[in-house]
């Protein structure tokens, strides 16, 4: 069993060193409580609600800047893995919305968010690389960021490459939902985990930032798609959400004696994005103004 903790808290916009220092304090407490993999929210170092790319750029750092360097130092000292979001400087244009995967004794592994949500595309440059899959003493760990979780192909990619755990720093804006229901983002994380039989740890943030209220719904889901730990949705509190997960279960893709979620795929029949059938549907829709 591997103890995984999502440290849900409220980063302050633009206050990079203060945010990183707070994350390190929370990391230390999580490790002292037994965590071996600790996940932080999207853009932990900088906060999220930037007015424009210039404001984001002022809070951006290179991979050898304060945020990643301090996280790497802490991961090495505590012999525990850190996954945390940061605003990454980009000398060629808008910064990247990135996440660092810090494995003790290794160089930082950086993932840049590919699917930019809403106005993020006016602030950040999208990434161009698939989620990494990194071998660790606990299993194979991958990382995606927030809106990436909405795309089945993107989660299946690291799952097909052997990921046992997908860590997801997220910032989920609060939206209305029926009484008694879990946030839709949590339901979709469960679905992705179940469809791929891979554990997912999504660390949300809390608080209010420039009129955006955050869902505060950090969740750790096992390979069966069930939440093993979920933040208290009624409190929206800064808290550590912790679960013990048998990550080796992610390597068993069987559902029954005869069914296997990967072996049963019919890739010979699946349409690829942008194929002729997809273009034909788009053409029909564009030609009929009533559609």
Secondary structure, DSSP 8 states (H G I E B T S, - for coil): -EEEEEEE----TT-HHHHHHHHHHHHHHHHHTT-SEEEE-TTTTT-S--SSHHHHHHT-B-TTSHHHHHHHHHHHHHT-EEEEEEEE--TTSS-EEEEEEE-TTS--EEEE-SS--GGGGGT-----S---EEEETTEEEEEEEGGGGG-HHHHHHHHHTT-SEEEEE---B-----TT---HHHHHHHHHHHHHT-EEEEE---SEETTEEB----EEE-TTS-EEEE--TTTT--EEEEEEE-GGGGG--BSSSS-BTTTT--TTT---TT-HHHHHHHHHHHH-TT-
